[in-house]
Amino acid sequence: MYDISEILQELLDRYSNTSQLDREFNRMLQEDEDMQEDYREWCDVHGYSTTSGYRDYIDEFVESQDSIWDNYKEFGNDI
Protein backbone atom coordinates (compact mmCIF):
# COMPACT_ATOMS: atom_id res chain seq x y z
CA MET A 1 0.00 0.00 0.00
CA TYR A 2 1.28 3.43 -0.97
CA ASP A 3 1.35 6.36 1.44
CA ILE A 4 0.25 9.07 -0.98
CA SER A 5 0.91 11.92 1.48
CA GLU A 6 4.47 10.72 1.99
CA ILE A 7 5.04 10.31 -1.75
CA LEU A 8 3.78 13.84 -2.39
CA GLN A 9 6.00 15.29 0.33
CA GLU A 10 9.03 13.48 -1.10
CA LEU A 11 8.22 14.79 -4.57
CA LEU A 12 7.81 18.28 -3.13
CA ASP A 13 11.25 17.99 -1.51
CA ARG A 14 12.77 16.78 -4.77
CA TYR A 15 11.04 19.03 -7.31
CA SER A 16 9.73 21.91 -5.21
CA ASN A 17 6.27 23.17 -6.14
CA THR A 18 6.81 22.97 -9.90
CA SER A 19 5.22 21.46 -12.98
CA GLN A 20 7.92 18.80 -12.85
CA LEU A 21 6.34 17.52 -9.62
CA ASP A 22 2.99 17.29 -11.44
CA ARG A 23 4.54 15.40 -14.35
CA GLU A 24 6.38 12.97 -12.10
CA PHE A 25 3.34 12.20 -9.94
CA ASN A 26 1.15 11.69 -13.00
CA ARG A 27 3.82 9.43 -14.53
CA MET A 28 3.94 7.36 -11.36
CA LEU A 29 0.15 6.99 -11.36
CA GLN A 30 0.10 6.00 -15.03
CA GLU A 31 2.67 3.26 -14.48
CA ASP A 32 1.18 1.63 -11.36
CA GLU A 33 -2.42 0.44 -11.07
CA ASP A 34 -2.02 -0.29 -7.35
CA MET A 35 -0.91 3.27 -6.77
CA GLN A 36 -3.90 4.52 -8.78
CA GLU A 37 -6.24 2.59 -6.50
CA ASP A 38 -4.48 3.84 -3.36
CA TYR A 39 -4.67 7.38 -4.72
CA ARG A 40 -8.43 7.05 -5.32
CA GLU A 41 -8.89 5.80 -1.75
CA TRP A 42 -6.64 8.57 -0.37
CA CYS A 43 -8.68 11.21 -2.22
CA ASP A 44 -11.91 9.73 -0.90
CA VAL A 45 -10.67 9.64 2.71
CA HIS A 46 -9.36 13.22 2.57
CA GLY A 47 -12.29 14.65 0.61
CA TYR A 48 -10.30 15.47 -2.53
CA SER A 49 -11.32 14.90 -6.13
CA THR A 50 -9.11 12.50 -8.03
CA THR A 51 -8.57 15.13 -10.70
CA SER A 52 -6.96 17.75 -8.48
CA GLY A 53 -6.53 16.06 -5.11
CA TYR A 54 -2.76 15.81 -5.16
CA ARG A 55 -2.44 19.45 -6.24
CA ASP A 56 -4.90 20.59 -3.54
CA TYR A 57 -2.89 18.66 -0.94
CA ILE A 58 0.41 20.18 -2.13
CA ASP A 59 -1.02 23.70 -2.09
CA GLU A 60 -2.43 23.21 1.43
CA PHE A 61 0.85 21.71 2.64
CA VAL A 62 2.94 24.58 1.24
CA GLU A 63 0.54 27.14 2.69
CA SER A 64 0.72 25.50 6.12
CA GLN A 65 4.52 25.58 6.02
CA ASP A 66 4.47 29.27 5.13
CA SER A 67 2.10 29.86 8.03
CA ILE A 68 4.49 28.16 10.46
CA TRP A 69 7.32 30.50 9.38
CA ASP A 70 5.04 33.54 9.58
CA ASN A 71 4.10 32.62 13.17
CA TYR A 72 7.74 31.99 14.03
CA LYS A 73 8.75 35.44 12.78
CA GLU A 74 5.75 37.10 14.40
CA PHE A 75 7.10 36.23 17.82
CA GLY A 76 10.47 37.88 17.17
CA ASN A 77 12.39 34.85 15.99
CA ASP A 78 14.37 36.07 12.99
CA ILE A 79 16.62 33.69 11.20
C-alpha positions as CSV (number, residue, x, y, z in Angstrom):
1,M,0.0,0.0,0.0
2,Y,1.3,3.4,-1.0
3,D,1.4,6.4,1.4
4,I,0.3,9.1,-1.0
5,S,0.9,11.9,1.5
6,E,4.5,10.7,2.0
7,I,5.0,10.3,-1.7
8,L,3.8,13.8,-2.4
9,Q,6.0,15.3,0.3
10,E,9.0,13.5,-1.1
11,L,8.2,14.8,-4.6
12,L,7.8,18.3,-3.1
13,D,11.3,18.0,-1.5
14,R,12.8,16.8,-4.8
15,Y,11.0,19.0,-7.3
16,S,9.7,21.9,-5.2
17,N,6.3,23.2,-6.1
18,T,6.8,23.0,-9.9
19,S,5.2,21.5,-13.0
20,Q,7.9,18.8,-12.8
21,L,6.3,17.5,-9.6
22,D,3.0,17.3,-11.4
23,R,4.5,15.4,-14.4
24,E,6.4,13.0,-12.1
25,F,3.3,12.2,-9.9
26,N,1.2,11.7,-13.0
27,R,3.8,9.4,-14.5
28,M,3.9,7.4,-11.4
29,L,0.2,7.0,-11.4
30,Q,0.1,6.0,-15.0
31,E,2.7,3.3,-14.5
32,D,1.2,1.6,-11.4
33,E,-2.4,0.4,-11.1
34,D,-2.0,-0.3,-7.3
35,M,-0.9,3.3,-6.8
36,Q,-3.9,4.5,-8.8
37,E,-6.2,2.6,-6.5
38,D,-4.5,3.8,-3.4
39,Y,-4.7,7.4,-4.7
40,R,-8.4,7.1,-5.3
41,E,-8.9,5.8,-1.7
42,W,-6.6,8.6,-0.4
43,C,-8.7,11.2,-2.2
44,D,-11.9,9.7,-0.9
45,V,-10.7,9.6,2.7
46,H,-9.4,13.2,2.6
47,G,-12.3,14.7,0.6
48,Y,-10.3,15.5,-2.5
49,S,-11.3,14.9,-6.1
50,T,-9.1,12.5,-8.0
51,T,-8.6,15.1,-10.7
52,S,-7.0,17.7,-8.5
53,G,-6.5,16.1,-5.1
54,Y,-2.8,15.8,-5.2
55,R,-2.4,19.4,-6.2
56,D,-4.9,20.6,-3.5
57,Y,-2.9,18.7,-0.9
58,I,0.4,20.2,-2.1
59,D,-1.0,23.7,-2.1
60,E,-2.4,23.2,1.4
61,F,0.8,21.7,2.6
62,V,2.9,24.6,1.2
63,E,0.5,27.1,2.7
64,S,0.7,25.5,6.1
65,Q,4.5,25.6,6.0
66,D,4.5,29.3,5.1
67,S,2.1,29.9,8.0
68,I,4.5,28.2,10.5
69,W,7.3,30.5,9.4
70,D,5.0,33.5,9.6
71,N,4.1,32.6,13.2
72,Y,7.7,32.0,14.0
73,K,8.8,35.4,12.8
74,E,5.8,37.1,14.4
75,F,7.1,36.2,17.8
76,G,10.5,37.9,17.2
77,N,12.4,34.8,16.0
78,D,14.4,36.1,13.0
79,I,16.6,33.7,11.2
